Amino acid sequence: MRRLLLLLPFALTLWVPLYNLDAPTLWGFPFFYWYLFACLFALPAILWLADRGARR
């Protein structure tokens, strides 16, 4: 069941209308860039949770 977590970052980065915005900026970067970086930094935690679930 936790292997379905692996689809989460894949689906969130493929659904472009979700993050194709300029409005909320963070330190001058548009939402588009810092959303993708947030997904990139969340990926190791998601991989760890999926691996931990697969070992059981």
C-alpha positions as YAML, in Angstrom:
chain: A
units: angstrom
residues:
- id: 1
  name: MET
  ca: [0.00, 0.00, 0.00]
- id: 2
  name: ARG
  ca: [2.85, 2.40, 0.74]
- id: 3
  name: ARG
  ca: [4.22, 1.80, -2.72]
- id: 4
  name: LEU
  ca: [1.41, 4.00, -3.96]
- id: 5
  name: LEU
  ca: [3.27, 6.87, -2.28]
- id: 6
  name: LEU
  ca: [5.76, 6.63, -5.11]
- id: 7
  name: LEU
  ca: [3.08, 7.87, -7.48]
- id: 8
  name: LEU
  ca: [2.54, 11.03, -5.46]
- id: 9
  name: PRO
  ca: [5.59, 13.09, -6.55]
- id: 10
  name: PHE
  ca: [5.25, 11.76, -10.08]
- id: 11
  name: ALA
  ca: [1.59, 12.83, -10.32]
- id: 12
  name: LEU
  ca: [2.16, 16.18, -8.60]
- id: 13
  name: THR
  ca: [4.88, 17.16, -11.04]
- id: 14
  name: LEU
  ca: [3.02, 15.95, -14.13]
- id: 15
  name: TRP
  ca: [-0.14, 17.90, -13.32]
- id: 16
  name: VAL
  ca: [1.21, 21.21, -14.64]
- id: 17
  name: PRO
  ca: [-1.93, 23.39, -14.18]
- id: 18
  name: LEU
  ca: [-1.53, 22.82, -10.44]
- id: 19
  name: TYR
  ca: [1.71, 24.80, -10.24]
- id: 20
  name: ASN
  ca: [1.75, 26.90, -13.42]
- id: 21
  name: LEU
  ca: [1.47, 30.15, -11.46]
- id: 22
  name: ASP
  ca: [3.55, 33.24, -10.80]
- id: 23
  name: ALA
  ca: [1.48, 34.76, -8.00]
- id: 24
  name: PRO
  ca: [2.90, 33.50, -4.70]
- id: 25
  name: THR
  ca: [6.61, 34.24, -4.74]
- id: 26
  name: LEU
  ca: [9.19, 33.09, -2.22]
- id: 27
  name: TRP
  ca: [12.38, 35.21, -2.04]
- id: 28
  name: GLY
  ca: [11.63, 36.49, -5.54]
- id: 29
  name: PHE
  ca: [11.16, 33.05, -7.09]
- id: 30
  name: PRO
  ca: [7.80, 32.32, -8.73]
- id: 31
  name: PHE
  ca: [5.61, 29.54, -7.40]
- id: 32
  name: PHE
  ca: [6.57, 27.32, -10.35]
- id: 33
  name: TYR
  ca: [10.18, 27.03, -9.20]
- id: 34
  name: TRP
  ca: [9.79, 26.65, -5.46]
- id: 35
  name: TYR
  ca: [6.94, 24.13, -5.86]
- id: 36
  name: LEU
  ca: [9.20, 21.88, -7.93]
- id: 37
  name: PHE
  ca: [12.02, 22.27, -5.41]
- id: 38
  name: ALA
  ca: [9.63, 21.39, -2.58]
- id: 39
  name: CYS
  ca: [8.63, 18.23, -4.43]
- id: 40
  name: LEU
  ca: [12.29, 17.44, -5.01]
- id: 41
  name: PHE
  ca: [13.15, 17.83, -1.31]
- id: 42
  name: ALA
  ca: [10.09, 15.82, -0.22]
- id: 43
  name: LEU
  ca: [11.04, 12.91, -2.47]
- id: 44
  name: PRO
  ca: [13.63, 11.32, -0.12]
- id: 45
  name: ALA
  ca: [11.10, 11.21, 2.72]
- id: 46
  name: ILE
  ca: [8.50, 9.63, 0.45]
- id: 47
  name: LEU
  ca: [11.02, 7.09, -0.81]
- id: 48
  name: TRP
  ca: [12.01, 6.27, 2.77]
- id: 49
  name: LEU
  ca: [8.37, 5.71, 3.75]
- id: 50
  name: ALA
  ca: [7.75, 3.50, 0.72]
- id: 51
  name: ASP
  ca: [10.89, 1.46, 1.39]
- id: 52
  name: ARG
  ca: [10.02, 1.09, 5.06]
- id: 53
  name: GLY
  ca: [6.57, -0.20, 4.10]
- id: 54
  name: ALA
  ca: [8.02, -2.64, 1.55]
- id: 55
  name: ARG
  ca: [10.33, -4.22, 4.13]
- id: 56
  name: ARG
  ca: [7.47, -5.23, 6.40]
...
